[in-house]
Amino acid sequence: MSATAQLLSRTGVHPDVWQADTLAGAPARVLATGDALLDAQLPGGGWPLGALNEILQPVGVHSEWRLLLPALARSGTGTVVLVGAPHPPFSPALGAQGLAPKRLLWVSVSLGAQRLWATEQALRCADVDAVLAWLVQVRPEQLRRLQMAAAEFDKLLFVVRPEQAQAESSPAALRLWSAPSEQQGDTLEVRALKRRGPPMSESLHLTARPARLSRLLAASMTPTLVATRTALPPEGAVVALGRPGGDLECPYALDRPSARV
């Protein structure tokens, strides 16, 4: 066999050497997404920990909880920080699906610089297991800072951005697009925009509702629905949902005027 043929041959290639036409293994730990169909398309079989996971969605679409809630519920027992959530989190519904309300910490800030600062500081907190941040306008170097913080402190980090951002560069280890499917009824369409492996040949269609919720909705025929409205906190507030506020052990306390407790 010639030297050129030996270079082209895959025989004897070390398993740690990733070949671009195959789905890469995970160089570090991963957390299963809770959906076997999605796990099969992700390097290592789940969300990478200590890395930036980016979720892009059309304007007005909020499918992030369907996509991320199963993993967040199993991310540990520590705090899950929500930075700049577009709507008040309804903790009873999240709790019914496994995410204990006492784990939730909602940081209500609107300015991009405030959200970036709060996200980075949350990643540095020892008590935090996961951070979910909604960012609109952000530069690649700012995302790189978040990627570095997630890697340094081995945190589960999700950043939700509008789909227009797919034309911009990103240091994210994993980048997905998601939206309700227009073709297959009550399903969630997911595409991999960036992953360590070959392009995804076609979109995934995941069940839009958890099985338990679907059963409850089918069984519920009562016409009366009592709605509970959560008042919006003041700008810059940090709200501990389901537990006393201010008990987060963090060396970088959220005590600036833009994030008062």
C-alpha positions in Angstrom: 0.0 0.0 0.0 1.4 3.4 -0.9 1.9 6.2 1.6 -1.0 8.1 0.1 -3.3 5.1 0.4 -2.2 4.7 4.0 -3.1 8.3 4.8 -6.5 7.8 3.2 -7.2 4.5 5.0 -9.2 4.6 8.2 -7.5 1.4 9.5 -5.6 2.1 12.6 -6.9 5.6 13.2 -7.0 6.4 16.9 -10.6 6.4 18.3 -10.1 9.9 19.7 -9.5 11.3 16.2 -12.9 12.6 15.0 -13.7 11.9 11.3 -15.9 14.7 9.9 -18.4 12.4 8.2 -19.4 10.7 11.5 -21.1 11.9 14.6 -18.5 12.7 17.2 -18.3 11.2 20.6 -18.4 13.4 23.7 -15.0 14.7 24.9 -16.7 15.5 28.2 -19.9 14.7 30.1 -23.3 15.0 28.6 -26.8 15.0 30.0 -29.5 13.1 28.2 -32.2 15.4 26.6 -35.1 13.1 27.7 -35.9 12.3 24.1 -34.2 9.2 22.6 -34.8 10.5 19.0 -32.9 13.8 19.8 -30.2 12.0 21.8 -29.4 9.8 18.8 -28.5 13.0 16.8 -26.3 14.7 19.4 -22.6 13.9 19.9 -22.3 11.8 23.0 -26.0 11.3 23.2 -27.1 14.5 25.0 -26.6 18.1 26.0 -22.8 18.8 26.6 -22.0 20.1 30.1 -19.4 22.8 30.4 -20.3 24.1 27.0 -22.6 26.7 25.3 -25.8 25.2 23.9 -27.6 27.6 21.7 -31.3 27.4 20.8 -32.7 29.5 18.0 -36.4 30.1 17.5 -38.7 32.3 15.3 -39.9 35.5 16.8 -42.9 34.9 19.1 -42.2 31.1 19.4 -41.4 29.8 22.9 -40.6 26.1 22.6 -37.6 26.1 24.9 -39.4 24.5 27.9 -40.5 21.5 25.8 -37.0 21.0 24.5 -35.0 21.7 27.7 -37.3 20.9 30.7 -36.6 17.1 30.9 -32.8 17.8 31.1 -33.2 20.7 33.5 -35.3 18.6 35.8 -32.5 16.0 36.0 -29.6 18.4 36.1 -29.1 17.9 39.9 -30.5 19.4 43.0 -28.9 22.8 42.8 -30.3 26.1 41.5 -31.6 26.6 37.9 -31.1 30.3 37.0 -33.4 31.9 34.4 -32.0 35.2 33.0 -34.4 37.4 31.1 -37.2 35.0 30.7 -39.8 36.5 28.3 -42.7 35.5 30.6 -43.1 34.7 34.3 -42.3 31.0 34.8 -45.3 29.1 36.1 -43.6 27.1 38.8 -46.5 24.7 39.5 -46.5 23.4 35.9 -42.7 23.1 35.9 -42.9 21.3 39.2 -45.5 18.8 37.9 -43.0 17.9 35.2 -40.1 17.3 37.6 -38.4 20.7 38.0 -38.8 21.5 41.7 -40.0 25.2 42.2 -37.5 25.6 45.0 -34.6 25.2 42.5 -35.8 28.1 40.3 -34.2 31.6 40.5 -35.6 34.2 38.1 -33.4 37.2 37.2 -35.7 39.8 35.6 -33.5 42.1 33.5 -34.1 43.5 30.0 -30.9 45.2 28.9 -28.5 43.0 27.0 -25.5 44.0 29.1 -27.3 43.2 32.3 -28.4 39.8 31.0 -24.8 38.9 29.9 -23.4 40.0 33.3 -26.0 38.1 35.3 -25.5 35.0 33.1 -21.8 35.0 33.6 -22.0 35.5 37.3 -24.6 32.7 37.7 -22.2 30.3 35.9 -19.6 31.1 38.6 -22.0 30.3 41.5 -21.2 27.1 43.3 -24.9 26.4 44.1 -26.0 26.7 40.4 -26.5 23.5 38.3 -27.8 25.1 35.1 -28.4 28.5 33.5 -31.0 29.4 30.9 -30.6 32.8 29.4 -32.6 34.7 26.7 -30.3 36.9 24.7 -31.3 39.0 21.7 -28.4 41.1 20.5 -25.0 39.6 21.5 -21.6 39.6 19.9 -19.5 36.4 19.3 -16.9 37.5 21.7 -19.5 38.0 24.4 -20.8 34.4 23.8 -17.2 33.2 24.0 -17.0 34.6 27.5 -20.1 32.6 28.5 -18.6 29.5 26.8 -15.4 29.9 28.8 -17.3 30.4 32.1 -19.4 27.3 31.4 -16.3 25.3 30.7 -14.4 26.6 33.7 -17.1 25.8 36.1 -18.6 22.8 34.3 -22.1 24.2 34.1 -25.1 23.3 31.9 -25.7 26.5 29.8 -28.5 27.2 27.4 -28.8 30.5 25.5 -32.1 31.2 23.6 -31.8 33.6 20.6 -34.0 34.6 17.6 -33.6 32.6 14.5 -32.1 35.6 12.6 -28.9 34.9 14.6 -28.2 31.8 12.6 -26.4 34.0 10.0 -23.9 35.1 12.7 -20.9 33.2 13.9 -21.1 31.5 17.3 -18.7 29.6 19.6 -21.5 27.3 20.7 -20.6 23.6 20.9 -24.2 22.8 19.8 -26.6 25.0 17.9 -30.3 23.9 17.3 -33.3 25.5 15.7 -36.7 24.6 17.0 -40.3 25.6 16.3 -43.8 24.0 16.3 -44.1 21.8 13.2 -46.4 23.1 10.4 -46.6 19.7 8.7 -46.9 17.0 11.4 -49.5 18.3 13.8 -48.7 18.6 17.5 -45.0 18.1 17.2 -41.8 20.2 17.7 -39.5 20.5 14.7 -35.8 20.5 15.5 -32.8 21.1 13.2 -29.2 20.9 14.0 -27.5 24.1 12.7 -24.2 23.2 14.3 -22.9 20.0 15.8 -19.7 18.0 15.7 -20.6 15.7 12.9 -22.2 15.6 9.4 -25.2 17.9 8.7 -28.5 16.5 9.8 -30.2 15.2 6.6 -33.7 16.1 7.7 -35.5 17.7 10.6 -36.6 15.8 13.7 -40.2 15.9 14.8 -40.5 15.5 18.6 -43.7 15.0 20.6 -44.7 18.6 21.5 -46.3 17.6 24.9 -45.1 15.3 27.6 -47.1 12.1 27.7 -48.4 12.9 31.2 -49.7 16.3 30.1 -51.4 14.9 27.1 -53.2 12.4 29.3 -54.3 15.1 31.7 -55.6 17.3 28.9 -57.5 14.4 27.3 -59.1 13.4 30.7 -60.0 17.0 31.6 -63.4 17.9 30.3 -64.4 20.6 32.9 -65.3 24.0 31.3 -64.0 26.0 34.3 -60.4 27.0 34.3 -59.0 29.0 37.2 -56.0 31.0 36.1 -53.3 32.2 38.4 -51.5 35.3 37.3 -48.0 36.0 38.4 -47.2 39.7 38.9 -44.1 40.9 37.0 -41.3 41.8 39.4 -39.6 45.1 39.1 -36.8 45.5 36.6 -33.6 44.0 37.8 -35.2 41.8 40.5 -34.0 38.4 41.4 -37.0 36.2 42.3 -36.6 32.8 44.1 -39.6 30.8 43.0 -40.8 28.4 45.6 -38.1 29.1 48.2 -37.0 32.0 50.4 -35.0 34.6 48.5 -31.4 35.5 48.9 -30.2 32.1 50.0 -28.0 31.3 47.0 -24.4 30.7 48.1 -22.4 32.5 45.5 -19.0 34.2 45.7 -20.2 36.7 43.1 -23.3 38.0 44.8 -26.0 39.5 42.6 -26.0 42.8 44.5 -25.6 45.4 41.8 -28.5 47.9 41.3 -29.4 46.1 38.0 -30.0 42.9 39.9 -31.2 43.6 43.4 -32.8 40.9 45.5 
